[in-house]
């Protein structure tokens, strides 16, 4: 700013000698934002109208927030009651849910301020990490590069073998894949990124056939580390030469990652926090590894299956029911999948969400009962299962099944 003042002062004597046009020639042009603001200064009438509309908006929004706050507090209280009843072996009834639909704001929109806003500099949007970041972190933090599959079909075959060994069926694997990836996703597909849409941006760190977040990957490393190491050691025993050396390095890296995870508090919130660090990003790169990635994807599904079994559900869960557990968390999802059909027709989906998640989820809002949400999930699985990626995965399951039967 002081530099600009000095230029202005130096130009005045020249202007006095040569006339006012010289001042116009010598002075630097105003920044476009300032010039536009001056040229488009709001009239008193426009400002008054804006302030009137702003007051209307604020009044409507405050009334809505009061109603919504009371509603979501009731949702939280009912959820606590249900969880307590289940811990004590008591039956959950329709009265243990909020049966009214969640309020949705339909009042006036926030008006646009006609007056120029203070210039606070350009807004910087913080991008989410993407696959390149996860790979870079793996190199820098653990001196590790995941072994990428030679083809997508190679990864699908490994996933199918792991799923069948874990007791998951082809129907479960294919239908969940078809829903999570849209029926055509690859092992390195990240939520929000679409190669056919230049400029698309990641909307989460979720990657792969079952869309694992960084915290999902870290949780599985913490809980299933010994099992995953057993698989890797069994494979190492069948290898020789450079392949054995590469596998031994992978095992050593995995042990280091496991030790890092176990050094943190063993809670979802702690794993979420770790997932925002370079070490957490490096661990998430394991999802891309041809040996470990399929195991991680399978364990994500198996965790929900085992959660339900441990609580007395001995029937096979449908793919849509497993998706509910994935969508809302195992605790809320279990609540949904154990609900009788008559209750599913009446209970709003809002009972299984936090307010922010629900208000950002148009599918849960439009299909606003448990029955409707399960129906649309099944419908999308039906449609997407006919797409090429899903058909390839189904073929991979067929090959893995035939190979198992031939042994």
C-alpha positions as CSV (number, residue, x, y, z in Angstrom):
1,X,0.0,0.0,0.0
2,X,2.8,2.5,0.9
3,X,4.4,1.8,-2.5
4,X,1.1,2.8,-4.3
5,X,0.9,6.1,-2.3
6,X,4.4,7.0,-3.3
7,X,3.5,6.5,-7.0
8,X,0.4,8.7,-6.6
9,X,2.4,11.5,-5.0
10,X,5.1,11.4,-7.7
11,X,2.5,11.7,-10.4
12,X,0.9,14.9,-9.1
13,X,3.6,17.4,-10.3
14,X,3.6,15.9,-13.7
15,X,-0.2,16.2,-13.9
16,X,0.0,19.8,-13.0
17,X,2.3,20.5,-15.8
18,X,0.7,18.4,-18.5
19,X,-2.9,18.4,-17.6
20,X,-5.3,16.0,-16.0
21,X,-5.0,13.5,-18.9
22,X,-1.4,12.8,-17.8
23,X,-2.7,11.7,-14.4
24,X,-5.0,9.2,-16.0
25,X,-2.2,7.9,-18.1
26,X,0.4,7.6,-15.3
27,X,-1.8,6.2,-12.5
28,X,-2.1,2.3,-12.3
29,X,-5.5,0.9,-13.0
30,X,-7.7,-0.1,-10.1
31,X,-8.0,-3.8,-9.4
32,X,-11.1,-5.2,-11.2
33,X,-12.8,-6.2,-8.0
34,X,-12.5,-2.6,-6.6
35,X,-13.5,-1.0,-9.9
36,X,-16.6,-3.3,-10.2
37,X,-17.6,-2.6,-6.6
38,X,-17.4,1.2,-7.1
39,X,-19.2,0.9,-10.5
40,X,-21.9,-1.3,-9.1
41,X,-22.4,0.2,-5.7
42,X,-25.7,-0.8,-4.2
43,X,-28.5,1.8,-4.0
44,X,-30.0,2.5,-0.6
45,X,-33.2,0.8,-1.9
46,X,-31.3,-2.4,-2.8
47,X,-29.5,-2.4,0.6
48,X,-32.8,-1.9,2.4
49,X,-34.5,-4.7,0.4
50,X,-31.5,-7.0,1.1
51,X,-31.7,-6.3,4.9
52,X,-35.5,-7.0,4.9
53,X,-35.0,-10.3,3.1
54,X,-32.1,-11.2,5.3
55,X,-34.2,-10.7,8.4
56,X,-37.0,-12.9,6.9
57,X,-34.4,-15.6,6.2
58,X,-32.9,-15.4,9.6
59,X,-36.3,-15.6,11.3
60,X,-37.3,-18.6,9.2
61,X,-34.0,-20.4,9.7
62,X,-34.0,-19.8,13.4
63,X,-37.5,-21.3,13.7
64,X,-36.5,-24.3,11.6
65,X,-33.3,-24.9,13.6
66,X,-35.3,-24.9,16.8
67,X,-37.7,-27.5,15.4
68,X,-34.9,-29.5,13.9
69,X,-32.8,-29.4,17.1
70,X,-35.7,-30.8,19.1
71,X,-36.3,-33.5,16.5
72,X,-32.7,-34.7,16.4
73,X,-32.4,-34.6,20.1
74,X,-35.4,-36.9,20.2
75,X,-33.7,-39.2,17.7
76,X,-30.6,-39.4,19.8
77,X,-32.6,-40.1,23.0
78,X,-34.6,-42.9,21.3
79,X,-31.4,-44.4,20.0
80,X,-29.9,-44.6,23.5
81,X,-33.1,-46.3,24.7
82,X,-32.9,-48.9,22.0
83,X,-29.2,-49.7,22.6
84,X,-29.9,-50.0,26.3
85,X,-32.8,-52.3,25.7
86,X,-30.7,-54.6,23.5
87,X,-27.9,-54.7,26.0
88,X,-30.4,-55.9,28.6
89,X,-32.1,-58.4,26.3
90,X,-35.4,-56.5,26.1
91,X,-37.5,-56.3,23.0
92,X,-37.5,-53.1,20.9
93,X,-40.9,-51.8,19.9
94,X,-42.3,-49.2,17.5
95,X,-42.5,-46.7,20.4
96,X,-38.7,-46.8,20.6
97,X,-38.4,-44.9,17.4
98,X,-39.3,-41.4,16.3
99,X,-42.1,-42.0,13.9
100,X,-42.4,-38.4,12.4
101,X,-40.3,-37.6,9.4
102,X,-37.4,-35.2,9.9
103,X,-38.1,-31.5,9.3
104,X,-36.6,-30.2,6.1
105,X,-36.0,-26.4,5.6
106,X,-38.3,-25.0,2.9
107,X,-38.2,-21.3,3.8
108,X,-36.7,-18.4,1.9
109,X,-33.1,-18.7,0.8
110,X,-30.4,-16.5,2.2
111,X,-30.3,-13.4,0.0
112,X,-27.3,-12.2,-1.9
113,X,-25.6,-9.1,-0.3
114,X,-25.6,-6.3,-2.9
115,X,-22.9,-4.5,-1.1
116,X,-19.2,-5.4,-1.8
117,X,-17.9,-7.9,0.7
118,X,-14.6,-7.1,2.4
119,X,-11.7,-8.5,0.4
120,X,-10.2,-11.3,2.6
121,X,-8.2,-12.7,-0.2
122,X,-8.8,-15.8,-2.3
123,X,-10.6,-18.7,-0.6
124,X,-8.4,-21.7,-0.5
125,X,-10.2,-25.0,-0.8
126,X,-8.4,-27.9,0.9
127,X,-8.5,-30.9,-1.3
128,X,-8.8,-34.4,0.1
129,X,-5.9,-36.8,-0.4
130,X,-6.2,-39.0,-3.5
131,X,-4.5,-42.2,-4.7
132,X,-1.3,-40.4,-5.7
133,X,-1.0,-38.9,-2.1
134,X,-1.5,-42.4,-0.6
135,X,1.2,-43.9,-2.8
136,X,3.6,-41.0,-2.1
137,X,3.0,-41.3,1.7
138,X,3.7,-45.0,1.5
139,X,7.0,-44.3,-0.1
140,X,8.1,-41.6,2.3
141,X,6.7,-43.0,5.5
142,X,7.4,-46.7,5.1
143,X,9.6,-47.0,2.0
144,X,6.9,-49.1,0.4
145,X,5.1,-49.3,-2.9
146,X,2.0,-51.5,-3.2
147,X,2.2,-54.4,-5.7
148,X,-0.4,-53.3,-8.2
149,X,-2.4,-56.0,-10.1
150,X,-1.5,-56.6,-13.7
151,X,-5.1,-56.1,-14.6
152,X,-8.4,-55.4,-13.0
153,X,-9.5,-59.0,-13.6
154,X,-6.5,-60.1,-11.6
155,X,-7.7,-58.1,-8.6
156,X,-11.2,-59.4,-9.0
157,X,-10.1,-63.0,-9.0
158,X,-8.1,-62.4,-5.8
159,X,-11.1,-60.6,-4.2
160,X,-13.4,-63.5,-5.2
161,X,-11.0,-66.1,-3.7
162,X,-10.7,-64.1,-0.5
163,X,-14.5,-63.6,-0.2
164,X,-15.3,-67.3,-0.8
165,X,-12.7,-68.4,1.8
166,X,-14.3,-66.0,4.3
167,X,-17.7,-67.5,3.7
168,X,-19.2,-64.7,1.6
169,X,-21.3,-65.6,-1.4
170,X,-21.0,-64.5,-5.0
171,X,-24.3,-62.8,-4.7
172,X,-23.2,-60.7,-1.7
173,X,-19.8,-59.8,-3.4
174,X,-21.3,-58.8,-6.7
175,X,-24.3,-56.9,-5.4
176,X,-22.4,-54.9,-2.8
177,X,-19.7,-54.1,-5.5
178,X,-22.5,-53.0,-7.9
179,X,-24.0,-50.7,-5.4
180,X,-20.7,-49.2,-4.0
181,X,-19.0,-48.7,-7.4
182,X,-22.0,-48.2,-9.7
183,X,-21.3,-51.6,-11.3
184,X,-18.1,-50.6,-13.1
185,X,-15.6,-49.4,-10.6
186,X,-12.0,-50.5,-10.3
187,X,-9.9,-51.5,-7.3
188,X,-8.5,-48.0,-7.2
189,X,-11.7,-46.1,-7.7
190,X,-12.1,-43.2,-5.2
191,X,-15.4,-41.7,-4.3
192,X,-16.2,-38.6,-6.3
193,X,-13.4,-39.2,-8.9
194,X,-14.5,-40.2,-12.4
195,X,-12.0,-40.6,-15.2
196,X,-14.7,-39.7,-17.7
197,X,-15.4,-36.4,-16.0
198,X,-12.4,-34.1,-16.1
199,X,-12.3,-31.8,-13.1
200,X,-14.2,-34.2,-10.8
201,X,-13.0,-34.0,-7.2
202,X,-12.7,-36.6,-4.4
203,X,-15.6,-36.4,-2.0
204,X,-14.1,-38.8,0.5
205,X,-11.1,-41.1,1.0
206,X,-13.2,-44.2,0.2
207,X,-11.5,-46.5,-2.3
208,X,-12.2,-49.8,-3.9
209,X,-15.0,-52.4,-4.3
210,X,-16.4,-51.8,-0.9
211,X,-15.3,-48.1,-0.6
212,X,-13.0,-48.2,2.4
213,X,-12.2,-44.9,4.2
214,X,-8.8,-44.4,5.7
215,X,-10.3,-45.1,9.1
216,X,-11.7,-48.4,7.8
217,X,-8.3,-49.5,6.6
218,X,-6.7,-48.6,9.9
219,X,-9.4,-50.3,11.9
220,X,-8.9,-53.6,9.9
221,X,-5.1,-53.4,10.4
222,X,-5.7,-53.0,14.1
223,X,-8.3,-55.7,14.5
224,X,-7.2,-58.2,11.8
225,X,-3.5,-57.7,11.7
226,X,-2.5,-61.2,12.8
227,X,-4.9,-62.8,10.3
228,X,-3.6,-60.7,7.5
229,X,0.0,-61.5,8.5
230,X,-0.8,-65.2,8.4
231,X,-2.1,-64.9,4.8
232,X,1.0,-63.1,3.8
233,X,3.3,-65.6,5.5
234,X,1.5,-68.5,3.8
235,X,2.1,-66.9,0.4
236,X,5.7,-66.1,1.2
237,X,6.3,-69.8,1.9
238,X,5.4,-70.6,-1.7
239,X,7.7,-68.0,-3.3
240,X,11.4,-67.9,-4.1
241,X,14.0,-65.4,-5.3
242,X,13.0,-61.8,-6.0
243,X,9.3,-62.6,-5.4
244,X,10.1,-63.9,-1.9
245,X,12.3,-60.9,-1.2
246,X,9.5,-58.5,-2.2
247,X,7.0,-60.4,0.0
248,X,9.3,-60.4,3.0
249,X,9.7,-56.6,2.6
250,X,5.9,-56.3,2.4
251,X,5.5,-58.4,5.6
252,X,8.1,-56.2,7.4
253,X,6.2,-53.1,6.3
254,X,2.9,-54.4,7.4
255,X,4.3,-55.3,10.8
256,X,5.6,-51.7,11.2
257,X,2.2,-50.3,10.2
258,X,0.4,-52.6,12.7
259,X,2.8,-51.5,15.5
260,X,2.0,-47.9,14.7
261,X,-1.7,-48.5,14.8
262,X,-1.5,-50.4,18.1
263,X,0.4,-47.5,19.6
264,X,-2.7,-45.3,19.3
265,X,-5.9,-45.4,21.3
266,X,-8.0,-48.3,19.9
267,X,-11.1,-46.3,18.9
268,X,-12.8,-45.1,15.7
269,X,-12.2,-41.5,16.5
270,X,-8.4,-42.1,17.1
271,X,-8.3,-44.1,13.8
272,X,-10.1,-41.2,12.0
273,X,-7.5,-38.8,13.3
274,X,-4.6,-41.1,12.3
275,X,-6.2,-41.3,8.9
276,X,-5.6,-37.6,8.3
277,X,-1.8,-38.0,8.7
278,X,0.8,-39.1,6.2
279,X,1.2,-42.4,8.2
280,X,-2.5,-43.0,7.9
281,X,-2.4,-42.2,4.2
282,X,0.4,-44.7,3.7
283,X,-1.6,-47.4,5.4
284,X,-4.5,-46.7,3.1
285,X,-2.3,-47.4,0.2
286,X,-2.5,-51.1,1.2
287,X,-6.0,-51.1,-0.3
288,X,-4.3,-51.0,-3.7
289,X,-2.0,-53.9,-3.1
290,X,-2.7,-57.1,-5.0
291,X,-2.1,-59.3,-2.0
292,X,-3.5,-57.2,0.9
293,X,-6.2,-55.1,-0.9
294,X,-8.6,-57.9,-1.5
295,X,-8.2,-59.1,2.1
296,X,-9.0,-55.6,3.4
297,X,-12.1,-55.3,1.1
298,X,-13.4,-58.6,2.2
299,X,-12.8,-58.0,5.9
300,X,-14.9,-54.8,5.6
301,X,-17.9,-56.9,4.7
302,X,-17.0,-59.7,7.1
303,X,-16.9,-57.3,10.0
304,X,-20.6,-56.5,9.6
305,X,-21.5,-60.2,9.1
306,X,-19.7,-61.1,12.3
307,X,-21.2,-58.2,14.2
308,X,-24.7,-59.5,13.4
309,X,-23.8,-63.1,14.2
310,X,-22.3,-62.1,17.6
311,X,-25.7,-60.6,18.4
312,X,-27.7,-63.7,17.5
313,X,-28.5,-63.2,13.8
314,X,-27.8,-66.7,12.4
315,X,-29.7,-66.2,9.1
316,X,-27.7,-65.0,6.0
317,X,-28.0,-61.3,5.6
318,X,-29.0,-59.9,2.1
319,X,-26.6,-57.7,0.2
320,X,-29.0,-54.7,0.8
321,X,-29.0,-55.4,4.6
322,X,-25.2,-55.5,4.6
323,X,-25.2,-52.2,2.7
324,X,-27.4,-50.7,5.4
325,X,-24.8,-51.7,8.0
326,X,-22.1,-50.2,5.8
327,X,-24.1,-47.0,5.2
328,X,-25.1,-46.2,8.8
329,X,-22.6,-48.1,10.8
330,X,-22.9,-51.6,12.3
331,X,-24.9,-50.6,15.3
332,X,-27.5,-48.6,13.5
333,X,-27.5,-51.1,10.6
334,X,-28.1,-54.0,12.9
335,X,-31.1,-52.1,14.2
336,X,-32.5,-51.9,10.7
337,X,-31.8,-55.5,9.6
338,X,-33.4,-57.1,12.7
339,X,-36.6,-55.0,12.4
340,X,-39.8,-56.8,11.4
341,X,-41.2,-55.9,8.0
342,X,-44.3,-54.2,9.5
343,X,-42.0,-51.9,11.4
344,X,-39.8,-51.3,8.4
345,X,-42.8,-49.8,6.6
346,X,-43.3,-47.2,9.4
347,X,-40.0,-46.3,10.8
348,X,-38.3,-43.2,9.2
349,X,-34.7,-43.6,8.0
350,X,-33.8,-40.5,10.0
351,X,-33.7,-42.7,13.1
352,X,-30.4,-44.2,11.9
353,X,-28.5,-41.1,10.9
354,X,-26.8,-38.1,12.5
355,X,-28.5,-34.8,11.4
356,X,-25.6,-33.7,9.1
357,X,-25.4,-37.0,7.4
358,X,-29.1,-37.2,6.8
359,X,-29.5,-33.7,5.5
360,X,-26.7,-34.4,2.9
361,X,-28.2,-37.7,1.8
362,X,-30.9,-37.2,-0.8
363,X,-31.5,-40.9,-1.2
364,X,-32.4,-41.4,2.5
365,X,-34.6,-38.3,2.4
366,X,-36.5,-39.4,-0.7
367,X,-36.8,-43.0,0.4
368,X,-37.7,-42.1,3.9
369,X,-38.6,-45.3,5.6
370,X,-36.5,-48.4,6.2
371,X,-38.6,-50.4,3.7
372,X,-38.2,-47.8,1.0
373,X,-34.5,-47.4,1.5
374,X,-33.9,-51.2,1.3
375,X,-36.1,-51.4,-1.8
376,X,-34.2,-48.7,-3.7
377,X,-30.9,-50.2,-2.6
378,X,-32.0,-53.6,-4.0
379,X,-33.2,-51.9,-7.2
380,X,-29.9,-50.3,-7.8
381,X,-28.1,-53.5,-7.1
382,X,-30.4,-55.2,-9.6
383,X,-29.6,-52.7,-12.3
384,X,-25.9,-52.2,-11.7
385,X,-25.3,-56.0,-11.5
386,X,-25.9,-56.1,-15.3
387,X,-23.0,-53.7,-16.0
388,X,-19.7,-54.9,-17.4
389,X,-17.6,-54.5,-14.2
390,X,-20.2,-56.5,-12.1
391,X,-20.4,-59.2,-14.7
392,X,-16.6,-59.6,-14.7
393,X,-16.7,-59.9,-10.9
394,X,-19.4,-62.5,-11.2
395,X,-17.2,-64.4,-13.6
396,X,-14.3,-64.2,-11.2
397,X,-16.4,-65.7,-8.5
398,X,-17.4,-68.5,-10.9
399,X,-13.8,-69.3,-11.7
400,X,-12.8,-69.2,-8.0
401,X,-15.7,-71.6,-7.1
402,X,-14.8,-74.0,-9.9
403,X,-11.1,-74.0,-8.8
404,X,-12.2,-74.7,-5.2
405,X,-14.4,-77.6,-6.3
406,X,-11.6,-79.1,-8.4
407,X,-9.3,-79.4,-5.4
